[in-house]
């Protein structure tokens, strides 16, 4: 394969990834705002400016599209871990990578203020039974991606060492706990300080308060 062929393949793969992300984001936004039952595949395709056939080429339905958003975010975190300086402490790298993907920012770079209506809609969407199976599959794939990235950073072998799988599981669980805590807070809590507290406690070995 020539360099031109490889460049073309890389561009196609990037465009496909961008389409997946756009469809996933459109699905999440519509389901949060309208409710699960009031969103159709036609609505999602229109919001993403693609055809229904294109949506079907990527996802079997709303649940898979939403779960893919979580997998994409965790895959990006794994990519970020690989890109951080090799001598940076692992948990510092994890915090930077997680915050970059979980915390929404405004134009100034500050965390966007919590939105009660968005939090309520997101909580209802995540409780949708039809979503649970796809989320479980996405979590498994996300944990595998994180495991491989952590193994590379720590020089461990996921086939022989429990450490990278343990850290990947903890990162996933810690992030989920922080998001759920913020969504259930009244009023909704800012995510960044909660994520920082979660990972500070994990890095410290979860000492008893």
MOCOR-V604762 format. One record per residue. N is the residue number from 1. PHI is phi as a letter, one per 30 degrees, with the letter a starting at -180 (NA if undefined). Layout:
BEGIN
n=(N:N)
phi=(PHI:PHI)
END
This chain:
BEGIN
n=(1:2:3:4:5:6:7:8:9:10:11:12:13:14:15:16:17:18:19:20:21:22:23:24:25:26:27:28:29:30:31:32:33:34:35:36:37:38:39:40:41:42:43:44:45:46:47:48:49:50:51:52:53:54:55:56:57:58:59:60:61:62:63:64:65:66:67:68:69:70:71:72:73:74:75:76:77:78:79:80:81:82:83:84:85:86:87:88:89:90:91:92:93:94:95:96:97:98:99:100:101:102:103:104:105:106:107:108:109:110:111:112:113:114:115:116:117:118:119:120:121:122:123:124:125:126:127:128:129:130:131:132:133:134:135:136:137:138:139:140:141:142:143:144:145:146:147:148:149:150:151:152:153:154:155:156:157:158:159:160:161:162:163:164:165:166:167:168:169:170:171:172:173:174:175:176:177:178:179:180:181:182:183:184:185:186:187:188:189:190:191:192:193:194:195:196:197:198:199:200:201:202:203:204:205:206:207:208:209)
phi=(NA:d:d:d:d:d:d:d:d:d:d:d:d:d:d:d:d:d:d:e:d:d:d:d:d:d:d:d:d:d:d:d:d:c:j:e:d:c:b:c:d:d:d:d:e:d:d:c:i:b:d:d:d:d:e:d:d:c:b:d:l:d:d:d:d:d:d:d:d:d:d:d:d:d:d:d:d:d:d:d:d:d:d:d:e:d:c:d:e:e:d:d:d:d:d:e:d:d:d:d:c:c:c:d:c:c:d:d:j:d:d:d:d:e:c:d:d:d:d:d:d:d:d:d:d:d:d:d:e:d:d:d:d:d:d:d:d:d:d:d:d:d:d:d:d:d:e:d:d:d:d:d:d:c:i:c:c:d:d:b:c:d:e:d:d:d:d:d:d:d:d:d:d:d:d:d:d:d:d:d:e:d:d:d:d:b:d:e:d:d:d:e:d:d:d:d:d:e:d:d:d:d:d:d:i:h:d:d:e)
END
